[in-house]
């Protein structure tokens, strides 16, 4: 019986971790938006919103 409980605890932990990862993936855009908003209000230059394709600005040249 102890083995079954241990296995069920491992399964429950794995499912909890998978659910947390799925929530992060599902709400990634809202998480990033919140971070950039807070960063902009604090005046953090690294946290300020950038254009999505700024890294590829010189690609066409």
Secondary structure, DSSP 8 states (H G I E B T S, - for coil): -HHHHHHHHHHHHHHHHHHHHHHHHHTHHHHHHHHHHHHHHHT-TTTS---TTGGGTTTT-
